[in-house]
Amino acid sequence: MKPTVIIEYCPKCNWLLRAAYMAQELLTTFSDDLYGVTLQPSETSGRYTIRVNDAEIFDRKQQGRFPEIKELKQLIRDIVNPEKSLGHSDKS
């Protein structure tokens, strides 16, 4: 079964649009590699985490920032399809 990306965001912080943008980018880039992207409102204030299935790959509080979309695509790619080229978003 293809992996699912879960973006857990704080609705009180108005981060739904950021989460939806990232979901759109991931679904466009990984249309053949992902089962889907789930947007999950968090009950914890200030939370913005990204998981692939049950593995957390990014936590805003731990990193002290939001992920750049290029960085997020690389993290997801390395898990779901390591051979996939991301074109201009790829690592050097």
MIKESE-820775 format. One line per 10 residues: for each residue x, z, y of N, C-alpha, C. Coordinates in nm, 2 decimals, decimal comma, always signed. Example, Ala and Ser with C-alpha at 12.3 -4.5 7.8 and 13.67 -1.06 7.14 Angstrom:
# MIKESE-820775
+1,32/+0,78/-0,57/+1,23/+0,78/-0,45/+1,32/+0,78/-0,33; +1,28/+0,71/-0,22/+1,37/+0,71/-0,11/+1,29/+0,79/+0,00
//
This chain:
# MIKESE-820775
+0,08/+0,00/-0,12/+0,00/+0,00/+0,00/+0,09/+0,00/+0,13; +0,05/-0,07/+0,22/+0,12/-0,08/+0,35/+0,11/+0,05/+0,43; +0,22/+0,08/+0,50/+0,22/+0,21/+0,58/+0,12/+0,21/+0,70; +0,08/+0,33/+0,74/+0,00/+0,34/+0,86/+0,08/+0,42/+0,96; +0,08/+0,38/+1,08/+0,14/+0,45/+1,19/+0,03/+0,53/+1,26; +0,07/+0,66/+1,29/-0,03/+0,75/+1,35/+0,04/+0,79/+1,49; -0,03/+0,76/+1,59/+0,01/+0,81/+1,73/-0,08/+0,92/+1,77; -0,02/+1,04/+1,77/-0,10/+1,16/+1,81/-0,07/+1,18/+1,96; -0,17/+1,19/+2,04/-0,15/+1,20/+2,19/-0,24/+1,30/+2,25; -0,20/+1,35/+2,36/-0,28/+1,46/+2,43/-0,38/+1,39/+2,52
-0,51/+1,40/+2,49/-0,61/+1,34/+2,58/-0,62/+1,41/+2,71; -0,59/+1,54/+2,72/-0,60/+1,61/+2,85/-0,49/+1,56/+2,94; -0,38/+1,51/+2,89/-0,28/+1,45/+2,97/-0,30/+1,30/+3,01; -0,41/+1,25/+2,97/-0,45/+1,11/+2,99/-0,35/+1,01/+2,93; -0,31/+1,04/+2,81/-0,21/+0,95/+2,74/-0,27/+0,85/+2,65; -0,40/+0,84/+2,65/-0,47/+0,74/+2,56/-0,43/+0,60/+2,59; -0,42/+0,56/+2,72/-0,38/+0,42/+2,75/-0,24/+0,39/+2,70; -0,14/+0,49/+2,72/-0,01/+0,47/+2,67/-0,01/+0,45/+2,52; -0,09/+0,54/+2,45/-0,10/+0,53/+2,30/-0,16/+0,39/+2,26; -0,26/+0,35/+2,33/-0,33/+0,22/+2,30/-0,23/+0,10/+2,32
-0,16/+0,11/+2,43/-0,06/+0,00/+2,45/+0,04/+0,00/+2,34; +0,10/+0,11/+2,30/+0,19/+0,11/+2,19/+0,13/+0,06/+2,06; +0,01/+0,10/+2,03/-0,06/+0,05/+1,91/-0,07/-0,10/+1,92; -0,11/-0,15/+2,03/-0,12/-0,30/+2,04/+0,01/-0,37/+2,02; +0,11/-0,32/+2,07/+0,25/-0,38/+2,05/+0,29/-0,37/+1,91; +0,26/-0,26/+1,84/+0,30/-0,24/+1,70/+0,22/-0,34/+1,61; +0,09/-0,34/+1,64/+0,00/-0,43/+1,56/+0,04/-0,58/+1,58; +0,08/-0,62/+1,70/+0,12/-0,75/+1,72/+0,25/-0,79/+1,65; +0,34/-0,70/+1,66/+0,48/-0,72/+1,60/+0,47/-0,71/+1,45; +0,40/-0,61/+1,40/+0,40/-0,58/+1,25/+0,27/-0,62/+1,18
+0,20/-0,72/+1,22/+0,07/-0,76/+1,17/+0,07/-0,77/+1,02; +0,18/-0,82/+0,96/+0,19/-0,84/+0,81/+0,25/-0,71/+0,74; +0,30/-0,62/+0,82/+0,38/-0,51/+0,76/+0,30/-0,37/+0,76; +0,20/-0,36/+0,84/+0,13/-0,24/+0,86/-0,01/-0,24/+0,81; -0,06/-0,14/+0,75/-0,20/-0,12/+0,71/-0,28/-0,11/+0,84; -0,23/-0,03/+0,94/-0,30/-0,01/+1,07/-0,22/+0,09/+1,15; -0,28/+0,11/+1,27/-0,23/+0,21/+1,36/-0,35/+0,30/+1,40; -0,33/+0,43/+1,38/-0,44/+0,52/+1,41/-0,40/+0,60/+1,54; -0,50/+0,60/+1,63/-0,48/+0,69/+1,75/-0,55/+0,82/+1,72; -0,48/+0,93/+1,73/-0,53/+1,06/+1,70/-0,52/+1,15/+1,82
-0,63/+1,19/+1,88/-0,63/+1,29/+1,99/-0,58/+1,42/+1,93; -0,49/+1,48/+2,01/-0,43/+1,61/+1,96/-0,50/+1,72/+2,02; -0,51/+1,83/+1,95/-0,57/+1,96/+2,00/-0,46/+2,04/+2,07; -0,33/+2,00/+2,06/-0,22/+2,07/+2,12/-0,19/+2,00/+2,25; -0,19/+2,07/+2,36/-0,16/+2,02/+2,49/-0,02/+1,96/+2,50; +0,00/+1,85/+2,56/+0,13/+1,79/+2,58/+0,19/+1,72/+2,46; +0,12/+1,71/+2,35/+0,17/+1,65/+2,23/+0,16/+1,49/+2,23; +0,27/+1,43/+2,19/+0,28/+1,29/+2,18/+0,38/+1,26/+2,07; +0,33/+1,25/+1,94/+0,42/+1,22/+1,83/+0,38/+1,10/+1,76; +0,47/+1,04/+1,69/+0,45/+0,91/+1,62/+0,50/+0,93/+1,48
+0,41/+0,90/+1,38/+0,45/+0,92/+1,24/+0,42/+0,79/+1,17; +0,50/+0,76/+1,06/+0,47/+0,66/+0,97/+0,43/+0,73/+0,84; +0,30/+0,71/+0,80/+0,24/+0,79/+0,70/+0,27/+0,94/+0,73; +0,34/+1,01/+0,66/+0,36/+1,16/+0,69/+0,49/+1,19/+0,75; +0,58/+1,09/+0,77/+0,71/+1,11/+0,82/+0,71/+1,09/+0,98; +0,74/+1,20/+1,05/+0,75/+1,20/+1,19/+0,87/+1,12/+1,23; +0,86/+1,02/+1,32/+0,97/+0,94/+1,37/+1,00/+0,96/+1,51; +0,91/+1,02/+1,59/+0,93/+1,05/+1,73/+0,84/+1,16/+1,78; +0,90/+1,25/+1,85/+0,83/+1,36/+1,91/+0,87/+1,38/+2,06; +0,78/+1,36/+2,15/+0,81/+1,36/+2,29/+0,87/+1,49/+2,34
+0,82/+1,60/+2,28/+0,88/+1,73/+2,32/+1,02/+1,75/+2,28; +1,05/+1,71/+2,15/+1,19/+1,72/+2,10/+1,28/+1,63/+2,18; +1,24/+1,50/+2,21/+1,32/+1,41/+2,28/+1,33/+1,43/+2,43; +1,23/+1,49/+2,48/+1,22/+1,51/+2,63/+1,18/+1,39/+2,70; +1,11/+1,30/+2,63/+1,07/+1,17/+2,70/+0,98/+1,10/+2,60; +0,92/+0,99/+2,65/+0,84/+0,90/+2,57/+0,94/+0,79/+2,51; +0,90/+0,73/+2,39/+0,99/+0,63/+2,34/+0,97/+0,50/+2,42; +1,08/+0,43/+2,44/+1,07/+0,29/+2,49/+1,01/+0,20/+2,38; +0,93/+0,10/+2,42/+0,87/+0,02/+2,31/+0,97/-0,05/+2,23; +1,08/-0,09/+2,28/+1,19/-0,16/+2,20/+1,24/-0,06/+2,10
+1,27/+0,06/+2,14/+1,32/+0,17/+2,05/+1,21/+0,20/+1,94; +1,09/+0,21/+1,98/+0,98/+0,24/+1,88/+0,97/+0,12/+1,78; +0,98/+0,00/+1,82/+0,97/-0,11/+1,73/+1,09/-0,11/+1,63; +1,21/-0,07/+1,68/+1,32/-0,07/+1,59/+1,31/+0,05/+1,49; +1,25/+0,16/+1,53/+1,23/+0,27/+1,44/+1,13/+0,23/+1,33; +1,02/+0,17/+1,37/+0,92/+0,13/+1,28/+0,97/+0,02/+1,18; +1,04/-0,08/+1,24/+1,10/-0,19/+1,16/+1,19/-0,13/+1,05; +1,28/-0,04/+1,09/+1,37/+0,02/+0,99/+1,31/+0,08/+0,87; +1,18/+0,13/+0,89/+1,11/+0,19/+0,78/+1,02/+0,09/+0,70; +0,95/+0,00/+0,78/+0,85/-0,08/+0,71/+0,90/-0,22/+0,66
+1,00/-0,27/+0,73/+1,06/-0,40/+0,69/+1,20/-0,42/+0,75; +1,30/-0,35/+0,69/+1,43/-0,35/+0,75/+1,49/-0,49/+0,77; +1,45/-0,59/+0,70/+1,50/-0,73/+0,71/+1,44/-0,81/+0,83; +1,33/-0,75/+0,89/+1,26/-0,82/+0,99/+1,34/-0,83/+1,12; +1,34/-0,95/+1,18/+1,41/-0,97/+1,31/+1,31/-0,94/+1,42; +1,35/-0,87/+1,52/+1,26/-0,84/+1,63/+1,29/-0,93/+1,75; +1,37/-1,03/+1,73/+1,40/-1,13/+1,84/+1,48/-1,05/+1,95; +1,43/-1,07/+2,07/+1,49/-1,01/+2,19/+1,49/-0,86/+2,19; +1,40/-0,80/+2,11/+1,40/-0,65/+2,10/+1,49/-0,60/+2,00; +1,56/-0,68/+1,93/+1,65/-0,64/+1,82/+1,78/-0,57/+1,87
+1,83/-0,49/+1,78/+1,96/-0,43/+1,82/+2,07/-0,53/+1,83; +2,17/-0,50/+1,90/+2,29/-0,59/+1,92/+2,37/-0,59/+1,79
//
